[in-house]
């Protein structure tokens, strides 16, 4: 390795300290030799030739969805994971890179050129394309028009699996009423009708149910882990985790406690409700049948690349852990995204450049490019030629 610079990164938001090099040239080492690349190609071909498809029916299905995890996000997260592990980054493989079958998905809504999380969730959960803003209904349903819901419901693979006697579950880092998980169990012409407080008067009169209500009444889901507790409890109910927060109090106008509704419906099935790690750790899976308990996208919406990319690395580690806990011969694991974002990286950076760092080349304003870029939204334009600190967690 010649003419390289060594950088040490340490801050309170990082997952441990990591050491990596930023080479200005890569002349020495095995990568400079054609033999190295030929061997890599041979290894890949040998692995492909040894691959034997499993032709029997899978016992289990695990679907991982990286909300907003487009190609550029995956590429940048690959580099970040490598740099967190002390490598250049570009040569790193994510867990999802090592899957035997890889493909690209084409996404759009029936009514929109660029899909949102609701219509795409309907597509991958239920198998049909739909209109933007709607979950669990066909494109015959019109966004926000309640009376177009009925007769246009479509059913998810989770619903069909439960009907066949299988155990089913939802795990999310977002609220469980968010569009991405909601299409697995709900039918709504608005992804934003989280609780009955969000229903317009017309929707109430016409008999539409909010998404939180449908979570506990539509499909018998065995495991539900995620956020969104405020949409399950009566208006004004203090949150047990944040009792002094006014913004986290219960939101329901109908005065129903849907957590109790869920538990009462499962009294004879050893159901448990937990809301913290300590309680979760006490759950005995041998005696518990039911358990009630998506941030890449949120990071990109706010122009916070560090949040989005770190979440993607954590997402990949979750896929890795799931692979360790399941058998490939029994379990079909699918990893996908629902849509991408206006995020890219193209600051003409050298090999091993910190993914949150600056490029050595300056723009026309004589200030450096960043490695990562947003085409619009927060972070698109900086006032007076300033540059944000892209290593900060709030970038």
Secondary structure, DSSP 8 states (H G I E B T S, - for coil): -EEEEEEEE--TTSSS-EEEEEEEE--SSGGGSHHHHHHHHHHHHHHHHH-----S--SEEEEEEETT--HHHHHHHHHHHHHHTTS-STT---GGGG-S---------SS-SS--HHHHHHHHHHSS---TT-BSB-TTS-TT-GGGSTT-B---HHHHHHHTT---EEEEEEETTSHHHHTTT--BS-TT--SGGGS-HHHHHTT---HHHHHHHTS--SEEEEE-GGGGSBTT---SSSTT-GGGS--BSS---HHHHHHHTTGGGTEEE--SHHHHHT--TTT--EEE--HHHHHHHTT-HHHHHHHHHHHHHHHHHHHHHS-TTTEEEEEEES---SEEE-S---TT--TTSEEEEE-TTSSEEESEEESSSTTS--GGG----TTSTT-
